[in-house]
Amino acid sequence: MPQTLNVSVPIPDTHVLIAKEEYEELFNYSLDPVWDLKDLKKKLKMSSDDTIKDKLLFNPKFEKVLKKQGIAHYPDESFNRWRFNARKMNKFIDEHFNEIHSK
């Protein structure tokens, strides 16, 4: 028969206890909605544009997904700048962190 221990822990007025899922949602809303390449470099802690392009943006494993899911806007003749949906890119990086930083 399992034993149970009931404990009361006071939470200071300066803190709030919320579900992890709600915290993550609030965190995502705190992000700027759009990143540029500079913001992406900051998130990835990479200083080279070429490294980010090789490991992530032009990596065949990721490029289709980034375009199809609207995570990344690749420069083209109509808008020659990189733009990223910050919330989606943040989630994508978290899910593929090891793959992005490998090699």
N, C-alpha and C positions, 0 to 999 in steps of 0.2 A: 504494500500500500504506500503510495507516494506521500511524502510529507510536504506541507505547505507552510510558507512563512509570509505573513502579511507585514508590510513595512510602509510607513508613512514618511514621505520625504517632502519637506516644505520647499516650495518654489518661490523665490523672491519676487517681489512686485516688479522688478526690472526685467524679468524673464517670462517667456511664454512657452508652453509645451504644445507643440503641434505635430501632426503626422508628417512623416518623412516626405510622402508624396506631395503634401501641401507646401512644405518647405521648398522642395525642388521647383514647384510651379511658381512660387513667389520669387525664387532666385532667378528663374528664367525671365520673368517679367522685369526684373531689375536690369537686364542686359539692354544695351542699345539695340534697337531692332535691326540695324544694318551695320555690318563691319566692312572695312576696306582691307587691303592686303596688310597694312600696318597693324591693324587690330588682330588679324589672324596670326601674324608673326608673334605678337605679344602673347596670345593664348597658347601657341605651340612652343614658345620659348626657343624660337629659331630666328637667327639673324639674317639668313640668306633667302632672298626671293627664290633663287634657283633650287635650293634644298626643299622648300615648301612645294614648289611646282613639281619637282621630281618625286617626292615622297607622297604627295597628296593630290594635287590638282590635275596633274597629267598622268598619274598612275592609272593604268587601264583598269585596275581593280576598283577604283573609286570614281573615276571621271564620269562614267555613265550615270551612276547613282546621284552624284552631286548635281548633275544637270537635270536629270529626270524628276528628282524630288524638289527642285527649286531651291536647293541649298546654296548653289553658287551661280553667279552670273559671270560667264567668261567674256573677256573683252571682245568686241566685234566692231564692225564699221559704224554701227549706230551709237554705241556707247562704249568707248575704249577704256573702260576701267573695270577692275575687279570689284564685285560686290557680293556679300554673303548674308544670308538670312542668319542672324546671330544665334537665335534660339535653336534652329535646326542644326547649324554647324557645331554649336557647342555640344549638343547631344551626339552628333555624328563622331566628333573627336573623342568624347568619353567612351563611346562604344567601340571605337577602332584604335584606341590610343597605342596599344602595343604594336599593331600592324604599321601604323604611321611612323613610329619611332624606331622600327627595326631596320636592319641592314647596316 
